[in-house]
Every structure is written in C-alpha cells, then in structure tokens.
Amino acid sequence: MTDTVRTVKAAESVSPASARTRQLRRILLLGGCALIVLFVLVTVSVTTGQMPMTPSVALRGLFGFGDPADVLVVQEFRAPRMVAALIAGAGLAVAGSMLQRLFRNPLASPDVMGVTGGASFGAVVLLATGVSASLIPVAALGGGMLAALLLGVFAWRSGLAVTRLVLVGLAVQAGLAAAVNLMVVRFPAELANSALQWTTGSLYGRTWTEVWAAGGAVALALACAFALHRRLAVLDLGDDSAGALGLIPSTARLQLLVTAIALASLAAALTGPVAFVALAVPHVVRFLAGPPTAGNLALTGLAGAVLLLASDLVVQHLLPVSGLPVGVVTATLGAPWLLVLMIRQSRPVNRSLG
C-alpha cells in the first residue's frame, strides 16, 4: 500500500510544465549536437575533393581571397552544392513532418505521395520548352500542385486510408517518373544531361542562380510553415476542439497542405525527387525529441539538412562509383524504413481479419 501511494505521489509531482521543460532541454541538446555535426560536414564539404585544401584556405576562398583557383573551386563548385543540400534537406524534412501530422499518417510524405515526382515533371517540361532555368522553381511548384490534385482525385473517396493513400501516391509518382523518362529520352543530347538529374535526385552542377532562386523560395515557405505551426498544433487536438478555439479546420488544413506541398516542390526544384528524407527524418526526430512542438519542427529541418549533406558527401567521396546522384544513397537508407512502417501499419488490419 505504501509503495502504491509513493507511486501516485511521484506521478503527481511530474507536472506538465516540468515535462515541457525536460523536452525543451532535450531539443536544445539534440539541436546543439546536430549543429556540431553540421559544422563538421560543411567543413568537409568545402575542403575535400580533387583539390584538397585546409579549412583556412577554403574560408578565404569562400570570401574571394587567396589563390584564384581556390576561389573558383570553393565559390563556384563546392559552396553552391553544399548550400543547396542544406536548403533542400531542411525543406523536405519540414514538409514531411507537416504532411504526417496533417493526415495523421506516418507514411505521408512528399515522395510517397508523388509531390516531388510532380515537381520534377514540371521542371523537365520547362527545360523541354527552352525557357530560362530561373523559372524552374515556378514550374516545380506547378508540377507539385498537379501531383497533389491527382492524388486528391484518386484517393479522396477512400477517406485517405493509409494503404490507399500510399498506393495511389506511389502510382502517381511512378506515372510522373515515366513521363519524365520519356521526355529525357526524346530530348536533344544537349538537354538530356541537364534533365537527367530529375529522375533520381542530384546536387551535381548547382549554381548560385539556382540556389538563390529556389533557395529563397524555400526559405520563404519555411517561414510560412513556422508561422502556421500554431494552427497545426490546434488541429492535432481534433476538429471539434479546433472549432471551439475559433479555428476553421477546413481552411487551416488547406493552408497547411498548400504550404507543405509548396515547400516540398521548391526543395525538389534544387535537387530533383530525392527520396525518403521527408519520410524518415520526422520519425527519427519524434523518437528522439518527443511530441511535436515548434522546437521539434526546427530540429526536423536541421536534421534534414544534416542527412542530405551527409548523403551527398558519401556520394562524392566514399562510393567507388563516381557521378552517382544523392538520391541513390537516400533511397538505399529509406526503402527499408518504408517497408518497416508499412508492416507496422498492416498489423492491426491483420489482427482484425484473423
């Protein structure tokens, strides 16, 4: 009896405020560790390659000082690729986190739902028409919205059930990927190489023009995502509670959905359809940092940037085959994760059938 009383008193002593404080400390600790890892990865990114250099030389080259060859290598080749990885990784991870919470579905992500495939389709169509590459973010955004519309048309009547959503999303992704491959095959030789990156996702050949155009748009979409986070938190309580708090659930859900799709599409405008960053990173962050908060969302973006930059460094320096796209590494890491998630989602169904 005494042990029971002690247990009850100990449970009562754990107040919601203390739980939030512990979670905040955990998020800050994880964020600090992620920043250290990110600093190391950025240093490796700008110092290694066919022309290795010390961190001090790379830093001077980044700001335009030192040997002209070092300045050219750092400013025009290494830095744009590194910045593109950071921006796209953060955008994809945050978009995946938002979609999973909106649909209350651990399998919801831009790549599984076909959004990144639609963004790639829009970008390749733009390249086929010969329009300026600076408009790729606009084309990618249009393609992502098209994929979301197709997904809604084919899956909405099923009530967005987990299995139906995933299957329809994979079908949309596969169909758009096939259309991209067809256009690449029919392209003239001079356009085929520039369009081929949109089939698997690549950071090769990124320029500052592309980084400023798509990266600036991703930064704006990220700001909108954080500004709308309070509405996402209210929707987590359920539609009835959200309505009682003065929020119109359908309007808020549409705003958040458009923001997430725009974020994923614009990130794909930098990299092409990089797989599984948006699917896996939010799960890892929730496992390590606890229930979703604004701090978790920021940590998710940071973890996505770390994962994509690390994957790109693996492609550049650790694999025996040169020239592979970064999507190969992320797909290799993410495919088993998707399989595990689908098995976990199917278990309740199997029990009910038995």
ZINORMO-V908195 format. One record per backbone hydrogen bond with DSSP energy under -0.5 kcal/mol. NH is the residue of the N-H (numbers start at 1). CO is the residue of the C=O. Records with the same first field share a line. If there is no record, write none. Layout:
NH=CO  CO
//
This chain:
5=1
6=2
7=3
8=4
9=5
10=6
11=7
12=8
13=9
14=10  11
15=13
19=15
20=16
21=17
22=18
23=19
24=20
25=21
26=22
27=23
28=24
29=25
30=26
31=27
32=28
33=29
34=30
35=31
36=32
37=33
38=34
39=35
40=36
41=37
42=38
43=39
44=40
45=41
46=42
47=43
48=44
53=47
58=54
59=55
60=56
61=57
62=58
63=59
64=61
65=60
71=67
72=68
73=69
74=70
75=71
76=72
77=73
78=73
79=74
81=77
82=78
83=79
84=80
85=81
86=82
87=83
88=84
89=85
90=86
91=87
92=88
93=89
94=90
95=91
96=92
97=93
98=94
99=95
100=96
101=97
102=98
103=99
104=100
105=100
108=105
113=109
114=111
115=110
116=110
118=114
119=115
120=116
121=117
122=118
123=119
124=120
125=121
126=122
127=123
128=124
129=125
130=126  127
131=126
135=132
136=133
139=135
140=136
141=137
142=138
143=139
144=140
145=141
146=142
147=143
148=144
149=145
150=146
151=147
152=148
153=149
154=150
155=151
156=152
158=155
159=156
160=155
165=161
166=162
167=163
168=164
169=165
170=166
171=167
172=168
173=169
174=170
175=171
176=172
177=173
178=174
179=175
180=176
181=177
182=178
183=179
184=180
185=181
186=182
187=183  184
191=188
192=188
193=189
195=191
196=192
197=193
198=195
199=196
200=197
201=197
202=271
206=203
211=207
212=208
213=209
214=210
215=210  211
216=212
217=213
218=214
219=215
220=216
221=217
222=218
223=219
224=220
225=221
226=222
227=223
228=224
229=226
231=228
232=228
233=229
234=230
235=231
236=232
237=234
238=235
242=238
243=239
244=240
245=241
246=243
247=242
249=247
252=248
253=249
254=250
255=251
256=252
257=253
258=254
259=255
260=256
261=257
262=258
263=259
264=260
265=261
266=262
267=263
268=264
269=265
270=267
271=267
272=268
274=272
280=276
281=277
283=279
284=280
285=281
286=282
287=283
288=284
289=285
290=286
297=293
298=294
299=295
300=296
301=297
302=298
303=299
304=300
305=301
306=302
307=303
308=304
309=305
310=306
311=307
312=308
313=309
314=310
315=311
316=312
317=313
318=314
319=314
322=320
324=321
327=201
328=325
329=325  326
330=326
331=327
332=328
333=329
334=330
335=331
336=332
337=333
338=334
339=335
340=336
341=337
342=338
343=339
344=340
345=341
346=342
347=343
348=344
350=346
351=347
352=348
353=349
354=350
//
